[in-house]
Each structure stands twice: as C-alpha cells, then as structure tokens.
C-alpha cells in the first residue's frame, strides 16, 4: 500500500515537472516566434540587389528672399545648421532680388523586374523631374529614362542601360495573400538605402479614397519616406506589392502602410512596357452606391452591386441593353459588392473583350453580353496647341469653388449645354481634373440645384454656403446635381 502511494506521488511529480518544462519551453519559444520566421534573412539576401534607389532632380524658380524660408528647422547648435546655411546661400548666388533657379533633389525606391534594365517605382517619386538616376545596391549610379506612367495607380516604369549583369525579381500572386502572413519591405527610407523591414499583412483590398482604383495591401512592416516605389515581398522572394504611402501624423512609420497589389502592378507594367500608356476597358455607364434605402426600394437583399445612374449614348453598355436603374451584381464571372469593384474590374479588362454582365432589373436577374471599349484615360502629355486653345469670346463670368468653375444659368448657357428650362440652379462650366469633383464624375454642363439641402441660384450663393459649412466645422458638403434633362443625383464633396 505504501509503495502504491509512493508510486502515485512519483507519477504526479513527473507530470508536474513535464508541465513546468512545457511552460518554460513556451515562454522561451514565444519571443523567438515574435521575431518572425527565419526565412526573412534568406529572402533579403536573395533579392536585395534587385532593389534600387531612385534619385531625381528638378529645377525650380523662387524669389531670392525665399531661400531662408527653405532651410529646414533645426535645433539651435545643430551640427547641420551651418551646413544648410552655406548650402542655401550658395544657391542664392549672393543676389538679393529677382527669381533664382535652383535644383531640388528627392530620393525614392524601385526594383528591377527585367535584367535588361527595367525598373518599377511610384509615379510620385519621379513626377515633374528633369533628371532621373537609378542607384544600384553596390552604389553604381546610372541615368534612367521614363518608359511610361499611370497616375491613377501611382506607378511608373523606368529603363536604363545595365553596366553589368543585374538581379531581377518576379511578381507573386497578391490575391493569395492571407491576413497575418509575413511580408518584407526593402527600400530607401530617409535616404539610408538598402533597408529591410518585416511585418504582416494587416488587411487586403483596402480603399482609402486615394484614387478610383484603390485596392491596397495594408501592412505593419515599417515603411517611411523614401520607401515609396520599393517592393513588398512574400517569403518566397516574390513581389506582392509596391509600397506607396503611409498614414502618419509625425511623418514616420506608425505601422500603417499601404502597397499597390502585384496583380494590379503587373498589368500596369505590362501595358506601359508595350504601349507607353494605359489602355483600360470602358463600359460606358455612370454608377452609384447601392445604399440600404435603394436596395430596399429595388427589393435587393442584401444591399450589393453598382447602381447604373446613367448610360453613355456612344458607350458599349447601351447596345448591350444595359439601362439606368439596373444594378450590376456580377462582371465577367466575378461578384460586384460595391461600385469600386466594378470600376476596377472593367479597368483591368482588355479592350475589345466580350464579357457577361449580370444585372438586377425589376427584381429579376438578367445577363447581358458587352464588348468593352477603351476608356479615354491617357496620361500622355497634352500638346501645347491644345492646352492653349482660345476660349469662346462670350465666355461667361465664373467663380471657383470645390474645384469647379461655376456660373449663373443664362439663355446662352442653356443653349450651349442643352439644358431644359425646367432645370434651375448654378451651372458647372469646368472641372479641375485633380479635384474631388472630377473623381465624383461631375462635368461641364451639370447643374447644382441644392447645396446642403438648400436651393441655390447663383455662384455667390454656393460660395456663401460653402464658407458657412467650413465655419461650422463640416468636412463635406452634399450637392443635389441635375443633368441637362433634369435627372438628379446626390454628390458629396470634401471641403478640405
């Protein structure tokens, strides 16, 4: 009996020891796992030579007195203070008035996708530059030229003559990324060059209202200024994204970075290399969000798809039988959850391809066959002769607001834009291409009927309402807009 108790006690001690060892093992392994997988070092070593720095130079003019204001704000006694003083004095050349031309430099990142000397980077890294240089990982600096750019996705392709054999990287499938998957960012943060950081995929298909085709990969890998244009790798050493922007109140990484997914990048790069421009598909419809209220009235459950608010007379959708009021729920075999899904899918589809478009009309599903046209969306430079085309002699008096040129409706404007007499309000005569209004598809000939649910009859009325909304701390304004035929829609524009 005593031996049995002793044996039981011994067994309990053994189990307790095993449990304690297990806890200790877990405590030891947890920090090790927190550091990430061992493969990061192997991937970095494999691809580091394919990552480059992109250096640009731009000539700018400034009044000589502005030189002092351009000096970075440094702490008193900083060792850099004297350096910047001398630097900007030399740029001013000792003159005290007039315009002075000087060069500004910027640095970003990029990566080689073809050993023949093809580099991918962000458009904003090279925009408006007079000279572009690619700096290889070994320090070699080579002049590069632009193959093509796409402002909508903020991507650019460069080429240069290789001084020696290069390392190139391949695109992976960003659609296969999983939340929590490890990724690696390599680039040129704060001009330090060749920096590696790692993190996880925090979110996919992130829409931050930065452009018409937003579908970012969000990551907590450290991304800072200078990382723009650099690659985001998976643990296979494949490029799954291009690091493009961060959210940060301080300018440094707080663990919220965004990358253009490789599925988008690969298509854009392929077209830029072939054509020097993007040739996006075009459906020829105006679409709106299907709100819960709209879904309820159309008997669509759950709320989904893209509501067709209008059909272009000369667009591909019209002969296919798509009508205003249809709700597009599938395109080319893929579900449409919201309008931006449709915009991205159409843009990514080849011009001339015939696709199936599933719509809900009067509560029933119908399938239409549409042959896509080409979106007039070129980022090619506009010839000076076109940009400087003289305006009509009877150009109306306008006021600017929200990126719009606004004018009081007159008989001449009604005739010019074919606006019915029943339509009342303030007409839009021009739209800033880079404005929120352009993104929301406002165009010349549209008429603003109401601002914040109040009727307007003149451009000063709109200006007054906007000023008041800003004073009240409002971030956006709701407009009721009519086309020439009197068809209404609501558009919300940012007041920033």
PyMOL commands that set and color helices and strands:
alter all, ss='L'
color gray80, all
select helices_A, chain A and resi 2-34+39-50+64-70+81-92+123-126+174-176+189-191+262-275+292-297+316-320+339-348+384-387+411-417+436-439+459-471
alter helices_A, ss='H'
color red, helices_A
select strands_A, chain A and resi 51-63+99-114+118-122+131-135+141-150+155-159+182-187+195-206+216-219+231-233+239-246+257-261+281-282+285-289+306-311+327-331+334-335+354-361+364-371+373-374+399-401+404-408+426-431+447-451+454-455+476-482+488-494
alter strands_A, ss='S'
color yellow, strands_A
deselect
rebuild
show_as cartoon
